[in-house]
Amino acid sequence: MDKKILALVGVVVIVIGLFLPIVSSPFGSLNMLLPGGGIGDGIFILVFALVAGGLALVGQVRHVVWPALLSLGFIAWKFFQLKGAVDTGRDRFAEQAGASEFQANYGEIMQINYLGWAVLCIGALVLLVAGIMAWSGPKAAAPPPAL
């Protein structure tokens, strides 16, 4: 597969992943991008994906490694930040003595939705693989010496 096409596929998968739910709660789901229905921090990943797409379109596929690594780092940081918040909320409800049944179950209902996270990670990894393939691909042959 052409490295440019692979990089563009990675960009498309990342953009799709930005609209998938990452946290489910009784009040609705959150995604990475939409400020009304999400946390809004997905704009950083969108910028990284657009930079990678631009690099791929101008033929600099080997440099999509950098936005891919930044995307993976940001995705990991947000995942652990939200996972900690969900676990903290779950622990608070479990500690409350005499909590109502709704409050006790709320901590169990609010959870990380791994589908959205998986799609984001797969897109960033596809982008990273395209960049690595471009770095390790055959180098352009030097022109023959002039006579």
Residue pairs with C-beta under 8 A, 6 or more apart in sequence:
3 61
3 130
3 133
3 134
3 137
4 56
4 57
4 59
4 61
4 130
6 126
6 129
6 130
6 133
7 52
7 53
7 55
7 56
7 61
7 64
7 126
7 127
7 130
7 131
8 53
8 56
8 57
9 126
10 52
10 64
10 68
10 123
10 124
10 125
10 126
10 127
10 128
10 129
10 130
11 49
11 50
11 52
11 53
11 56
11 123
11 127
12 123
13 119
13 122
13 123
13 126
14 45
14 46
14 48
14 49
14 71
14 120
14 123
14 124
14 127
15 46
15 49
15 123
16 119
16 123
17 32
17 116
17 119
17 120
17 122
17 123
18 31
18 32
18 33
18 42
18 45
18 46
18 120
19 31
19 32
19 33
19 34
20 31
20 113
20 115
20 116
20 119
20 120
21 29
21 30
21 31
21 113
21 115
21 116
22 29
22 30
22 31
22 32
22 38
22 39
22 82
22 112
22 113
22 116
22 117
22 120
23 29
23 30
23 82
23 86
23 110
23 111
23 112
23 113
24 109
24 110
24 111
24 112
24 113
25 109
25 110
26 106
26 109
26 110
28 37
29 37
29 113
30 37
30 38
30 39
31 37
31 38
31 39
31 42
31 116
32 38
32 39
32 41
32 42
32 45
32 78
32 116
32 120
33 40
33 42
33 43
33 46
34 40
39 78
39 82
41 74
41 78
44 74
45 71
45 74
45 75
45 120
48 67
48 68
48 70
48 71
48 74
49 67
49 71
49 123
49 127
51 67
52 64
52 67
52 68
52 71
52 127
55 61
55 63
55 64
55 67
56 64
56 130
61 130
61 131
61 133
61 134
62 131
62 134
62 135
63 131
64 127
64 128
64 130
64 131
64 134
65 128
65 131
65 132
65 135
66 131
67 127
68 124
68 125
68 127
68 128
68 131
69 128
71 120
71 123
71 124
71 127
72 121
72 124
72 125
72 128
75 117
75 120
75 121
75 124
79 112
79 117
82 112
83 112
86 110
86 111
86 112
89 106
89 107
89 110
90 107
90 108
90 110
91 107
92 107
93 99
93 103
93 104
93 106
93 107
94 104
94 107
96 103
96 104
